[in-house]
Amino acid sequence: MSHSRKTQGFSTECPPSPAEHDRTPIQF
């Protein structure tokens, strides 16, 4: 779980909502 990577590629990997990605595990 790299926060730096999530911050850079949040548009592709993590959902647009910070609260959503916080409650949703980044396994995709």
Backbone as a ProteinNet text record, in pm:
[ID]
protein_1_A
[PRIMARY]
MSHSRKTQGFSTECPPSPAEHDRTPIQF
[TERTIARY]
84.2	0	87.8	109.7	192.7	104.4	108	25	70.4	200	255.1	200.9	193.2	145.1	-4.8	-76	-220.3	-250.5	-166.2	-187.2	-161.3	-64.5	-30.2	-125.9	-162.5	-248.8	-384.3	-434.2	-565.1	-676.6	-653	-754.7	-774.2	-668.6	-675.7	-708	-645.2	-664.6	-772.9	-751.3	-845.2	-962	-1076.8	-1195.6	-1173	-1254.7	-1241.4	-1263.4	-1341.7	-1370.1	-1268	-1202.8	-1103.2	-1164.7	-1287.1	-1356.5	-1389.2	-1419.1	-1452.2	-1331.5	-1218.1	-1096.3	-1045.4	-1086.5	-1042.8	-1116.2	-1241.6	-1322.6	-1315.4	-1273.9	-1263.3	-1118.5	-1090.7	-955	-902.9	-778.6	-721.1	-660.6	-745.3	-697.7	-721.3	-757.9	-784.3	-689.5
-120.2	0	125.4	180.1	300.7	423.3	510.3	631.1	722.5	722	807.7	763.7	632.7	579.9	605.8	594.2	617.5	763.7	852.5	995.1	1031	961.3	992	923.7	800.4	727.9	699.4	795.8	777.4	780.7	852.6	866	732.6	650.9	525	409.5	408.8	297.6	326.8	431.1	464.1	545.9	532.5	610.2	759.3	844.6	989.2	1043.9	972.6	1020.8	966.5	1055	1016.4	931.8	963.7	889.6	748.5	738.5	609.7	517.1	569	488.4	455.9	537	517	397.5	382	272.1	150.1	172.4	62.7	18.6	-110.8	-163.9	-154.2	-109.4	-94.1	-226.8	-316.9	-447.2	-466.2	-359.7	-365.8	-272.1
0	0	0	-116.9	-127.1	-143.1	-42.4	-48.1	-161.5	-187.1	-292.8	-428.1	-446.6	-574.1	-588.5	-475.8	-479.2	-511.8	-460.8	-483.3	-629.3	-690.2	-828.1	-925.4	-896.9	-988.9	-928.6	-853.4	-789.2	-893.1	-1001.6	-1106.4	-1178.5	-1181.1	-1254.1	-1160.4	-1043.7	-951.4	-847.8	-769.6	-663.2	-714.7	-651.1	-685.5	-662.5	-724.7	-717.8	-576.5	-497.8	-362.8	-263.3	-188.6	-88.9	21.7	59.2	164.4	115.5	-12.2	-71.7	-70.2	-115.3	-122.8	16.1	115.2	252.6	314	275	327.7	237.2	112.6	16.8	1.6	21.5	8.4	-134.6	-150.3	-283.6	-328.3	-375.7	-420.8	-569.6	-637.9	-781	-851.6
[MASK]
++++++++++++++++++++++++++++

